[in-house]
Amino acid sequence: MPTTHAHSLVQLRRAMELSEEIQKLEAQLRVILGGGAGGGEIPSPFVAPAPPTKAMKGGKKGKRFVSPEARAKMAAAQKARWVKKAKR
């Protein structure tokens, strides 16, 4: 089984190369975002913090709100389940 061993070594080397490349890119990103060259967490540009809700603020808890689009989606799914059950 020398091919399996050689193949895994190639994969390991590639993984190490990718890891080093990622570390270099993260360092560049920290410099660009003003975090300096030191460590620290990199803020993700794709995840925004959730706005505080009434429950988070300690306000009065009310009924849950479901948008009309979500209601329509749930209704369509339920109708599809009914049709599926009626065909049996």
Secondary structure, DSSP 8 states (H G I E B T S, - for coil): -HHHHHHHHHHHHHHHHHHHHHHHHHHHHHHHTT--SS------TT-------HHHHT---------HHHHHHHHHHHHHHHHHHHH-
